[in-house]
């Protein structure tokens, strides 16, 4: 036991001395959540600012007095677009879409002919693109009014065409929260776990081999399992530390959210943090064991880094699997590491109750992966010790 504790202390001290490990762990855990929430908050504010602007930029509005009257009645302002609106939209001098009205708009409309309205914007101009939805909603409302007025003038009640009224009824429970914007947070947390512990895992294997300190360590009276568990414990502690710091960063991150919609969706409390820890600590431990196993066969630090980066690419790919299954998620999701944790974290963010069978299955899967990885590491260590 003393030998095992000595190995853990030695490996943990080496990991904390490595500036690359510390900087990566701190950056990925402390800055990830605030940055992503700040970006989401900024984008949402841009979208809502376009909806609240209540301004229409138009070309040829003089050809549509009825439309002009309708827009003004809705509380919007109308401004004439510059002649070179196309160039200014591309250069982002104009932050709104431009409504283009043809000269024969009113004439065709009065004769009951179909007439087109154009909404022009450059797709690279994000602010202008955000303004398309409120403008289209305004034009759809005008189209509806014109249709109803036409029916009324012909003595036809509009209610005859509206025999069915559709109403939406939300099945979401009161305590459940929306997380449409924050669904990327679980993937960010998972990536922080992988990146945060990766350099510690590489340093304790390929790094020591390059420095020539691995062989003297193995000359001590310890067996392969003691070396494997000692190194894994140190790397796992770094990974768990990254998990704790990442989850802790969610609390001050909420202060950076200036958008009311996102603030209402992202409500992270102490209970949610405890659920996150329960979900993520077993995964962090198993990831640490797998990273050591991957790096153990490498003869150089660079080779181990490349291999572990390839393994880390597994997380974003797995996180995209639910897109292939819109609707109810298949039962086998709970058996796939990363996928199960991603699913459970989304449930916590939505305010849903966790299925403890899923939690238990994920725990046993992580424990199994950890044991298999440690067995492989111990076998490889034993061969080196005996050689």
KEKE-3310 file (N, C-alpha, C; in steps of 0.2 Angstrom, whole numbers, plus 5000, padded with zeros to 4 digits):
npx = (5004:5010:5019:5011:5004:5015:5019:5008:5009:5021:5018:5007:5013:5022:5013:5007:5018:5020:5018:5011:5001:4994:4990:4982:4972:4967:4962:4953:4944:4940:4937:4930:4915:4911:4914:4907:4894:4894:4895:4883:4874:4877:4874:4860:4855:4858:4849:4836:4837:4835:4822:4816:4819:4809:4808:4808:4817:4816:4814:4805:4793:4784:4776:4767:4755:4745:4752:4762:4754:4749:4761:4765:4754:4757:4766:4779:4793:4797:4810:4820:4829:4847:4853:4864:4862:4865:4879:4882:4876:4883:4896:4892:4888:4874:4863:4851:4838:4832:4817:4810:4800:4790:4785:4773:4765:4754:4744:4743:4738:4726:4719:4717:4728:4742:4756:4773:4784:4800:4813:4829:4845:4862:4869:4880:4880:4876:4868:4858:4853:4847:4836:4827:4817:4807:4803:4797:4787:4779:4775:4768:4757:4751:4748:4738:4728:4725:4719:4708:4701:4698:4689:4679:4674:4668:4657:4659:4660:4675:4675:4669:4679:4687:4684:4690:4700:4716:4725:4739:4745:4756:4765:4775:4782:4780:4791:4801:4814:4819:4832:4837:4847:4858:4862:4875:4883:4885:4894:4905:4909:4913:4923:4932:4936:4943:4953:4959:4965:4973:4987:4993:4992:5000:5012:5015:5018:5024:5031:5039:5046:5054:5061:5069:5065:5056:5061:5070:5060:5053:5062:5060:5054:5040:5024:5016:5003:5002:5010:5002:4989:4994:4999:4987:4978:4984:4982:4968:4964:4968:4959:4947:4948:4947:4934:4927:4931:4926:4912:4910:4913:4901:4893:4898:4897:4884:4882:4887:4878:4868:4857:4839:4832:4841:4845:4834:4833:4845:4847:4857:4860:4865:4861:4860:4873:4878:4872:4879:4892:4890:4887:4899:4911:4914:4916:4927:4937:4938:4941:4954:4961:4960:4967:4980:4983:4983:4994:5005:5011:5018:5033:5038:5034:5027:5022:5013:5004:4998:4991:4982:4975:4968:4960:4952:4944:4934:4924:4916:4911:4903:4894:4886:4878:4864:4857:4854:4844:4830:4817:4811:4824:4835:4836:4848:4857:4861:4871:4882:4897:4901:4890:4879:4882:4881:4868:4862:4866:4860:4847:4847:4850:4838:4829:4824:4819:4832:4835:4839:4842:4849:4859:4866:4869:4878:4888:4893:4898:4908:4916:4920:4927:4937:4943:4947:4957:4966:4971:4977:4987:4994:4999:5007:5016:5021:5028:5039:5045:5049:5058)
npy = (4994:5006:5008:5009:5022:5030:5030:5036:5049:5053:5053:5062:5074:5076:5078:5090:5098:5100:5112:5112:5103:5109:5121:5118:5110:5120:5130:5123:5119:5130:5141:5136:5134:5148:5155:5149:5151:5165:5167:5161:5170:5182:5180:5176:5189:5197:5191:5194:5208:5211:5208:5216:5229:5234:5240:5243:5241:5247:5245:5254:5257:5266:5261:5253:5258:5253:5242:5249:5257:5246:5241:5253:5253:5243:5247:5249:5256:5264:5264:5270:5260:5261:5265:5257:5245:5232:5230:5236:5228:5216:5221:5223:5235:5237:5231:5224:5215:5218:5224:5222:5230:5228:5239:5237:5232:5236:5238:5225:5218:5224:5219:5206:5198:5187:5192:5196:5198:5203:5198:5204:5199:5197:5181:5180:5190:5190:5197:5203:5192:5187:5196:5192:5183:5190:5200:5192:5187:5198:5201:5190:5192:5203:5198:5189:5198:5205:5194:5191:5204:5204:5193:5198:5209:5202:5197:5186:5177:5176:5166:5155:5148:5144:5133:5124:5126:5126:5123:5124:5113:5112:5099:5099:5098:5109:5110:5107:5112:5122:5118:5121:5130:5127:5114:5111:5112:5099:5092:5100:5099:5086:5085:5093:5085:5075:5082:5088:5078:5072:5076:5073:5060:5056:5061:5053:5041:5040:5052:5050:5039:5046:5054:5045:5041:5031:5018:5017:5019:5007:4998:4997:4988:4984:4978:4975:4979:4988:4999:5002:5005:5016:5026:5028:5032:5045:5052:5051:5058:5071:5072:5071:5083:5092:5090:5095:5108:5113:5111:5119:5131:5134:5141:5155:5158:5160:5173:5180:5180:5190:5189:5187:5177:5166:5166:5162:5149:5142:5137:5133:5124:5120:5106:5101:5102:5092:5081:5081:5078:5065:5059:5061:5058:5044:5042:5051:5044:5032:5036:5041:5030:5023:5032:5031:5018:5019:5028:5021:5011:5020:5027:5039:5056:5064:5055:5048:5059:5061:5049:5049:5061:5057:5047:5056:5062:5054:5058:5070:5064:5054:5061:5066:5056:5055:5064:5057:5049:5056:5060:5048:5041:5027:5012:5007:5017:5020:5011:5015:5023:5040:5044:5040:5048:5060:5060:5059:5071:5081:5078:5082:5096:5100:5099:5087:5071:5060:5043:5031:5018:5019:5027:5018:5008:5015:5018:5005:5001:5010:5006:4994:4996:5003:4993:4984:4992:4995:4982:4979:4988:4985:4972:4975:4983:4974:4966:4974:4976:4963:4961)
npz = (5000:5004:4994:4983:4986:4986:4973:4967:4973:4968:4954:4953:4958:4947:4937:4941:4940:4927:4916:4904:4905:4916:4911:4900:4907:4915:4906:4897:4907:4915:4906:4895:4897:4901:4889:4878:4882:4882:4869:4864:4870:4864:4851:4852:4857:4846:4837:4843:4844:4831:4829:4838:4833:4824:4811:4793:4779:4763:4745:4732:4739:4737:4727:4733:4742:4751:4757:4763:4772:4780:4786:4794:4802:4810:4819:4814:4807:4791:4780:4766:4756:4752:4735:4731:4738:4737:4737:4749:4758:4756:4761:4774:4779:4779:4790:4789:4780:4763:4757:4742:4730:4716:4702:4697:4707:4715:4705:4700:4711:4713:4703:4707:4703:4705:4714:4717:4730:4735:4746:4749:4754:4759:4762:4769:4778:4794:4803:4794:4789:4801:4802:4793:4797:4806:4796:4786:4793:4796:4782:4779:4788:4782:4769:4774:4778:4767:4759:4768:4767:4753:4752:4760:4753:4743:4749:4756:4771:4781:4790:4786:4779:4789:4797:4805:4819:4825:4839:4850:4862:4875:4881:4890:4907:4921:4929:4920:4909:4895:4883:4871:4866:4874:4872:4867:4878:4886:4877:4876:4889:4890:4881:4888:4898:4891:4885:4896:4904:4895:4893:4905:4905:4894:4898:4909:4904:4889:4890:4902:4897:4887:4894:4901:4914:4917:4917:4929:4938:4937:4942:4955:4970:4965:4958:4942:4943:4953:4948:4937:4943:4951:4942:4935:4945:4948:4935:4934:4945:4940:4929:4936:4943:4933:4929:4940:4941:4928:4930:4941:4935:4928:4936:4939:4925:4922:4926:4916:4906:4896:4889:4890:4886:4885:4898:4905:4900:4904:4919:4931:4945:4962:4965:4951:4948:4957:4951:4939:4943:4947:4936:4928:4934:4935:4921:4918:4925:4918:4905:4908:4911:4899:4891:4896:4892:4879:4876:4882:4873:4865:4859:4859:4865:4855:4847:4855:4858:4846:4844:4855:4852:4841:4847:4855:4845:4844:4853:4848:4837:4842:4849:4840:4835:4840:4832:4821:4825:4826:4838:4849:4858:4855:4865:4867:4868:4881:4884:4878:4880:4883:4874:4883:4894:4888:4885:4898:4904:4896:4900:4913:4911:4905:4916:4919:4927:4932:4925:4935:4932:4920:4924:4933:4923:4915:4924:4927:4915:4913:4923:4919:4907:4913:4921:4911:4904:4914:4917:4905:4905:4917:4913:4902:4909:4918:4910:4906:4918:4921:4911)
capx = (5000:5014:5022:5006:5004:5022:5018:5002:5011:5026:5015:5003:5018:5025:5008:5006:5024:5020:5014:5007:4995:4990:4987:4977:4967:4963:4959:4948:4938:4937:4935:4925:4908:4909:4915:4902:4888:4894:4894:4876:4871:4878:4870:4853:4854:4857:4842:4831:4838:4832:4815:4814:4820:4803:4810:4808:4821:4812:4815:4799:4787:4779:4771:4762:4753:4742:4757:4765:4749:4749:4767:4765:4749:4760:4771:4785:4796:4799:4816:4821:4836:4851:4853:4869:4860:4868:4886:4882:4874:4889:4901:4889:4886:4867:4862:4844:4836:4829:4811:4810:4793:4789:4781:4766:4763:4747:4740:4741:4735:4719:4715:4717:4733:4747:4761:4779:4788:4807:4817:4836:4850:4868:4869:4886:4878:4872:4863:4853:4849:4842:4830:4822:4811:4802:4800:4792:4781:4775:4772:4763:4751:4748:4745:4732:4723:4722:4714:4701:4697:4695:4683:4673:4671:4664:4651:4660:4663:4681:4674:4667:4685:4691:4680:4695:4705:4721:4728:4745:4745:4762:4765:4781:4780:4782:4798:4806:4817:4821:4839:4839:4853:4864:4864:4882:4887:4888:4899:4910:4912:4916:4930:4937:4938:4948:4959:4962:4969:4977:4994:4995:4992:5005:5018:5017:5020:5029:5035:5044:5051:5058:5066:5073:5064:5052:5065:5072:5054:5051:5067:5058:5050:5033:5022:5013:4996:5004:5012:4996:4984:4997:4999:4980:4975:4986:4979:4961:4963:4968:4953:4941:4949:4945:4927:4925:4932:4922:4905:4910:4913:4894:4889:4899:4895:4877:4882:4889:4872:4864:4851:4834:4829:4846:4846:4828:4834:4851:4847:4861:4860:4869:4858:4862:4880:4879:4870:4884:4898:4889:4888:4905:4917:4916:4919:4934:4941:4939:4945:4961:4964:4961:4973:4987:4984:4985:5000:5010:5015:5022:5040:5039:5029:5023:5018:5007:5000:4994:4986:4977:4971:4964:4955:4948:4940:4928:4918:4911:4907:4898:4889:4882:4874:4857:4854:4852:4838:4825:4812:4813:4831:4835:4838:4856:4861:4863:4876:4888:4901:4900:4883:4875:4883:4878:4860:4860:4867:4854:4841:4848:4849:4831:4826:4820:4822:4837:4834:4844:4845:4854:4865:4869:4872:4884:4893:4896:4901:4914:4920:4922:4932:4943:4947:4951:4962:4971:4973:4982:4993:4998:5002:5013:5021:5025:5033:5045:5048:5052:5063)
capy = (5000:5012:5008:5012:5029:5033:5031:5041:5055:5055:5054:5068:5079:5077:5081:5097:5102:5101:5118:5111:5100:5113:5127:5114:5109:5126:5133:5119:5118:5137:5146:5134:5136:5155:5157:5146:5154:5172:5167:5160:5175:5187:5178:5177:5196:5199:5189:5198:5215:5212:5207:5222:5235:5236:5244:5240:5244:5245:5249:5254:5257:5271:5257:5249:5262:5249:5238:5254:5258:5241:5241:5258:5252:5238:5250:5248:5262:5262:5268:5269:5257:5265:5263:5252:5241:5225:5231:5238:5221:5212:5224:5223:5241:5237:5225:5222:5213:5224:5223:5225:5230:5230:5245:5235:5228:5238:5236:5217:5216:5227:5215:5199:5194:5185:5197:5194:5203:5200:5200:5203:5200:5193:5176:5180:5195:5187:5202:5204:5185:5187:5200:5189:5180:5195:5203:5187:5186:5204:5201:5185:5195:5207:5193:5186:5203:5206:5189:5192:5209:5202:5189:5202:5213:5198:5195:5179:5177:5172:5161:5149:5145:5143:5128:5120:5130:5122:5126:5120:5112:5110:5093:5100:5099:5115:5110:5105:5118:5121:5119:5121:5133:5125:5107:5110:5112:5093:5090:5104:5096:5079:5087:5096:5079:5071:5086:5090:5073:5069:5077:5070:5052:5055:5063:5048:5035:5042:5057:5047:5035:5050:5057:5040:5040:5026:5012:5017:5018:5000:4994:4997:4982:4985:4974:4979:4982:4994:5004:5004:5009:5022:5030:5029:5037:5052:5055:5051:5064:5077:5072:5073:5090:5096:5090:5099:5115:5114:5112:5125:5137:5135:5146:5162:5159:5163:5180:5183:5180:5196:5188:5185:5170:5161:5165:5158:5142:5139:5138:5128:5125:5115:5100:5100:5101:5085:5076:5081:5075:5058:5056:5062:5056:5037:5043:5053:5039:5027:5040:5042:5023:5022:5037:5029:5012:5021:5031:5016:5008:5025:5028:5047:5061:5066:5049:5047:5064:5060:5044:5052:5066:5053:5045:5062:5064:5050:5061:5074:5060:5050:5066:5068:5051:5057:5068:5051:5046:5061:5057:5044:5039:5020:5010:5005:5023:5020:5006:5018:5028:5047:5045:5039:5053:5066:5060:5061:5078:5085:5077:5087:5103:5101:5098:5080:5066:5055:5036:5028:5012:5022:5029:5012:5005:5019:5017:4998:5001:5014:5002:4988:4999:5005:4987:4981:4996:4994:4975:4979:4992:4981:4967:4979:4985:4968:4963:4978:4975:4957:4960)
capz = (5000:5004:4987:4979:4988:4984:4965:4966:4975:4963:4947:4954:4958:4940:4933:4943:4938:4920:4914:4898:4908:4920:4907:4896:4911:4917:4900:4895:4912:4917:4901:4890:4898:4900:4882:4874:4884:4880:4862:4863:4873:4859:4845:4853:4857:4839:4834:4846:4842:4824:4830:4842:4829:4821:4805:4787:4774:4757:4738:4729:4744:4734:4723:4737:4748:4755:4761:4768:4778:4785:4790:4799:4808:4815:4823:4811:4803:4784:4778:4759:4755:4747:4728:4731:4744:4737:4739:4756:4761:4756:4765:4780:4781:4780:4794:4788:4773:4760:4754:4735:4728:4709:4700:4695:4713:4717:4699:4699:4717:4713:4698:4709:4701:4709:4714:4721:4734:4736:4752:4747:4759:4758:4767:4774:4783:4799:4806:4789:4789:4807:4801:4788:4800:4807:4790:4783:4797:4794:4776:4779:4791:4777:4765:4777:4779:4760:4758:4771:4764:4747:4754:4763:4748:4739:4753:4759:4777:4782:4795:4782:4777:4795:4801:4810:4823:4828:4845:4853:4869:4877:4886:4895:4914:4923:4931:4915:4906:4888:4883:4864:4865:4878:4871:4866:4884:4887:4872:4878:4896:4888:4877:4893:4902:4887:4884:4902:4907:4890:4893:4911:4903:4890:4902:4914:4900:4884:4893:4906:4893:4883:4899:4904:4921:4917:4919:4936:4942:4937:4946:4962:4971:4964:4953:4936:4945:4957:4944:4933:4948:4954:4937:4933:4950:4947:4929:4935:4949:4936:4925:4940:4945:4927:4929:4946:4939:4923:4933:4945:4930:4926:4941:4937:4918:4922:4927:4909:4901:4896:4885:4895:4884:4887:4906:4907:4898:4907:4926:4934:4953:4966:4963:4945:4949:4960:4946:4934:4945:4948:4929:4924:4937:4932:4914:4918:4927:4913:4900:4910:4910:4891:4888:4898:4888:4872:4876:4884:4868:4861:4861:4860:4867:4850:4844:4860:4857:4840:4845:4860:4848:4837:4851:4857:4840:4845:4857:4844:4832:4846:4851:4834:4834:4842:4826:4816:4828:4829:4841:4855:4858:4856:4872:4867:4869:4888:4884:4874:4884:4880:4872:4888:4898:4885:4886:4905:4905:4893:4904:4919:4909:4904:4922:4919:4932:4929:4926:4939:4929:4915:4928:4935:4918:4913:4929:4926:4908:4914:4928:4915:4903:4917:4923:4906:4902:4919:4916:4899:4907:4921:4909:4899:4914:4921:4905:4906:4925:4921:4906)
cpx = (5004:5017:5017:5005:5009:5021:5013:5005:5016:5023:5011:5008:5021:5020:5007:5012:5024:5015:5009:5000:4991:4987:4981:4971:4963:4959:4953:4942:4936:4935:4930:4918:4907:4909:4909:4895:4888:4893:4886:4872:4871:4874:4862:4851:4853:4851:4836:4831:4834:4824:4812:4815:4814:4804:4811:4812:4818:4815:4808:4793:4782:4774:4766:4760:4749:4746:4760:4760:4749:4755:4767:4760:4752:4765:4778:4787:4798:4805:4818:4828:4840:4851:4858:4868:4864:4875:4886:4880:4880:4895:4898:4888:4878:4866:4855:4843:4832:4823:4811:4803:4793:4785:4774:4762:4755:4742:4738:4737:4727:4715:4715:4722:4738:4753:4767:4782:4795:4810:4825:4840:4856:4868:4875:4885:4873:4866:4857:4849:4844:4836:4825:4816:4805:4799:4795:4786:4776:4772:4767:4756:4748:4745:4738:4726:4721:4718:4708:4697:4694:4689:4677:4670:4667:4658:4652:4663:4669:4680:4672:4673:4689:4686:4684:4700:4710:4725:4734:4744:4752:4762:4771:4779:4783:4789:4803:4808:4819:4829:4842:4846:4859:4865:4871:4886:4890:4894:4906:4913:4915:4923:4935:4940:4944:4954:4963:4967:4974:4984:4997:4996:4998:5012:5020:5019:5026:5033:5041:5049:5056:5064:5070:5071:5059:5055:5067:5066:5052:5056:5065:5054:5042:5031:5018:5006:4997:5006:5006:4991:4987:4997:4991:4977:4977:4982:4971:4960:4963:4962:4947:4942:4946:4937:4924:4925:4927:4914:4905:4910:4906:4891:4891:4897:4888:4877:4884:4883:4868:4857:4845:4832:4834:4846:4840:4829:4840:4850:4850:4862:4864:4867:4860:4869:4882:4878:4876:4890:4896:4889:4895:4911:4919:4919:4926:4939:4943:4943:4952:4964:4965:4967:4980:4988:4986:4992:5006:5014:5019:5029:5042:5033:5024:5019:5012:5002:4995:4989:4981:4972:4966:4958:4950:4943:4933:4922:4914:4908:4901:4892:4884:4877:4866:4854:4851:4845:4833:4819:4814:4820:4831:4838:4845:4860:4864:4869:4883:4891:4901:4893:4878:4876:4880:4871:4858:4861:4862:4848:4841:4847:4841:4826:4822:4823:4826:4834:4839:4847:4850:4860:4869:4873:4879:4890:4897:4900:4908:4919:4923:4928:4938:4947:4951:4957:4968:4974:4978:4988:4997:5002:5008:5018:5025:5030:5040:5048:5052:5058:5070)
cpy = (5006:5013:5012:5020:5033:5035:5036:5048:5058:5057:5061:5074:5081:5080:5088:5101:5104:5106:5117:5108:5105:5119:5124:5113:5115:5130:5130:5119:5125:5141:5143:5136:5144:5157:5155:5150:5162:5172:5166:5166:5181:5186:5179:5185:5199:5198:5193:5205:5216:5212:5214:5229:5238:5242:5240:5244:5242:5249:5248:5254:5261:5267:5253:5253:5258:5245:5243:5256:5253:5240:5247:5257:5247:5240:5250:5255:5260:5267:5266:5266:5261:5262:5257:5247:5234:5225:5232:5232:5217:5214:5225:5230:5242:5230:5223:5219:5218:5221:5226:5224:5232:5236:5243:5231:5230:5237:5229:5215:5218:5222:5207:5195:5192:5190:5195:5199:5199:5203:5198:5204:5195:5187:5176:5186:5192:5191:5203:5197:5185:5191:5198:5186:5185:5199:5198:5186:5192:5204:5195:5187:5199:5203:5191:5192:5205:5201:5190:5198:5208:5197:5193:5206:5209:5195:5188:5180:5173:5166:5154:5145:5143:5138:5124:5125:5125:5126:5121:5119:5109:5104:5094:5101:5106:5115:5109:5112:5116:5122:5119:5124:5130:5117:5106:5109:5105:5091:5094:5101:5090:5080:5089:5090:5076:5075:5087:5085:5070:5070:5074:5063:5051:5056:5057:5042:5037:5047:5055:5043:5040:5053:5052:5039:5034:5019:5012:5016:5010:4995:4994:4991:4983:4981:4979:4982:4988:5000:5007:5008:5016:5027:5032:5034:5044:5055:5056:5057:5071:5078:5074:5081:5095:5096:5095:5106:5117:5115:5118:5132:5139:5141:5153:5163:5162:5170:5184:5184:5186:5195:5185:5178:5165:5160:5161:5150:5138:5141:5132:5129:5120:5108:5097:5098:5094:5080:5075:5077:5067:5055:5056:5059:5049:5038:5045:5048:5034:5030:5040:5035:5021:5026:5034:5022:5014:5024:5026:5013:5013:5026:5035:5050:5062:5061:5048:5053:5064:5055:5046:5057:5062:5050:5050:5064:5059:5053:5065:5069:5056:5055:5068:5062:5052:5060:5063:5048:5052:5057:5053:5041:5031:5018:5008:5011:5023:5015:5009:5023:5034:5048:5044:5045:5060:5066:5062:5068:5083:5084:5082:5094:5105:5100:5092:5076:5061:5048:5033:5021:5014:5024:5023:5008:5008:5018:5010:4998:5004:5010:4997:4990:5001:4999:4984:4985:4995:4987:4975:4983:4988:4975:4970:4981:4979:4965:4967:4977:4968:4956:4963)
cpz = (5000:4997:4982:4980:4986:4977:4964:4967:4970:4956:4948:4954:4951:4936:4934:4941:4931:4918:4908:4901:4912:4916:4903:4901:4913:4912:4898:4900:4914:4912:4896:4891:4897:4893:4878:4876:4882:4873:4860:4865:4867:4853:4846:4854:4850:4836:4837:4845:4835:4825:4834:4838:4826:4815:4799:4782:4767:4751:4735:4733:4741:4729:4727:4743:4753:4760:4766:4774:4783:4789:4795:4804:4813:4819:4820:4808:4796:4782:4770:4759:4751:4740:4728:4737:4744:4739:4746:4760:4762:4761:4772:4783:4782:4784:4794:4781:4770:4756:4747:4732:4720:4708:4699:4701:4714:4711:4699:4705:4716:4708:4700:4706:4706:4708:4718:4724:4735:4742:4750:4753:4757:4764:4771:4779:4788:4801:4801:4789:4795:4806:4796:4791:4802:4801:4786:4787:4796:4787:4775:4783:4786:4772:4767:4777:4772:4758:4761:4769:4757:4747:4756:4758:4743:4742:4756:4766:4778:4786:4792:4780:4783:4800:4806:4813:4826:4834:4848:4860:4871:4883:4891:4902:4916:4925:4926:4911:4899:4888:4875:4862:4869:4877:4869:4872:4886:4883:4874:4885:4894:4885:4883:4897:4898:4887:4890:4905:4902:4891:4899:4909:4899:4894:4906:4910:4895:4886:4897:4902:4889:4888:4903:4911:4922:4920:4926:4940:4943:4940:4953:4964:4971:4958:4947:4939:4949:4953:4940:4937:4950:4948:4935:4938:4949:4941:4930:4940:4945:4932:4930:4942:4939:4927:4934:4944:4933:4926:4937:4941:4928:4930:4939:4929:4918:4923:4920:4904:4902:4893:4890:4893:4886:4895:4908:4906:4902:4915:4929:4941:4956:4965:4956:4945:4952:4955:4941:4936:4946:4941:4926:4927:4935:4925:4914:4920:4922:4907:4902:4909:4903:4888:4890:4894:4881:4871:4878:4879:4864:4864:4862:4862:4861:4847:4849:4860:4851:4841:4850:4856:4844:4841:4854:4852:4840:4849:4852:4839:4836:4848:4846:4832:4835:4836:4821:4819:4831:4832:4847:4853:4859:4863:4872:4868:4876:4889:4881:4878:4880:4878:4878:4893:4895:4885:4893:4906:4902:4897:4910:4917:4907:4910:4923:4924:4929:4930:4929:4936:4924:4919:4930:4929:4915:4918:4928:4920:4909:4918:4924:4910:4907:4919:4917:4904:4908:4919:4910:4901:4912:4918:4905:4904:4917:4916:4905:4913:4924:4916:4908)
residu = (UNK:UNK:UNK:UNK:UNK:UNK:UNK:UNK:UNK:UNK:UNK:UNK:UNK:UNK:UNK:UNK:UNK:UNK:UNK:UNK:UNK:UNK:UNK:UNK:UNK:UNK:UNK:UNK:UNK:UNK:UNK:UNK:UNK:UNK:UNK:UNK:UNK:UNK:UNK:UNK:UNK:UNK:UNK:UNK:UNK:UNK:UNK:UNK:UNK:UNK:UNK:UNK:UNK:UNK:UNK:UNK:UNK:UNK:UNK:UNK:UNK:UNK:UNK:UNK:UNK:UNK:UNK:UNK:UNK:UNK:UNK:UNK:UNK:UNK:UNK:UNK:UNK:UNK:UNK:UNK:UNK:UNK:UNK:UNK:UNK:UNK:UNK:UNK:UNK:UNK:UNK:UNK:UNK:UNK:UNK:UNK:UNK:UNK:UNK:UNK:UNK:UNK:UNK:UNK:UNK:UNK:UNK:UNK:UNK:UNK:UNK:UNK:UNK:UNK:UNK:UNK:UNK:UNK:UNK:UNK:UNK:UNK:UNK:UNK:UNK:UNK:UNK:UNK:UNK:UNK:UNK:UNK:UNK:UNK:UNK:UNK:UNK:UNK:UNK:UNK:UNK:UNK:UNK:UNK:UNK:UNK:UNK:UNK:UNK:UNK:UNK:UNK:UNK:UNK:UNK:UNK:UNK:UNK:UNK:UNK:UNK:UNK:UNK:UNK:UNK:UNK:UNK:UNK:UNK:UNK:UNK:UNK:UNK:UNK:UNK:UNK:UNK:UNK:UNK:UNK:UNK:UNK:UNK:UNK:UNK:UNK:UNK:UNK:UNK:UNK:UNK:UNK:UNK:UNK:UNK:UNK:UNK:UNK:UNK:UNK:UNK:UNK:UNK:UNK:UNK:UNK:UNK:UNK:UNK:UNK:UNK:UNK:UNK:UNK:UNK:UNK:UNK:UNK:UNK:UNK:UNK:UNK:UNK:UNK:UNK:UNK:UNK:UNK:UNK:UNK:UNK:UNK:UNK:UNK:UNK:UNK:UNK:UNK:UNK:UNK:UNK:UNK:UNK:UNK:UNK:UNK:UNK:UNK:UNK:UNK:UNK:UNK:UNK:UNK:UNK:UNK:UNK:UNK:UNK:UNK:UNK:UNK:UNK:UNK:UNK:UNK:UNK:UNK:UNK:UNK:UNK:UNK:UNK:UNK:UNK:UNK:UNK:UNK:UNK:UNK:UNK:UNK:UNK:UNK:UNK:UNK:UNK:UNK:UNK:UNK:UNK:UNK:UNK:UNK:UNK:UNK:UNK:UNK:UNK:UNK:UNK:UNK:UNK:UNK:UNK:UNK:UNK:UNK:UNK:UNK:UNK:UNK:UNK:UNK:UNK:UNK:UNK:UNK:UNK:UNK:UNK:UNK:UNK:UNK:UNK:UNK:UNK:UNK:UNK:UNK:UNK:UNK:UNK:UNK:UNK:UNK:UNK:UNK:UNK:UNK:UNK:UNK:UNK:UNK:UNK:UNK:UNK:UNK:UNK:UNK:UNK:UNK:UNK:UNK:UNK:UNK:UNK:UNK:UNK:UNK:UNK:UNK:UNK:UNK:UNK:UNK:UNK:UNK:UNK:UNK:UNK:UNK:UNK:UNK:UNK:UNK:UNK:UNK:UNK:UNK:UNK:UNK:UNK:UNK:UNK:UNK:UNK)
# end
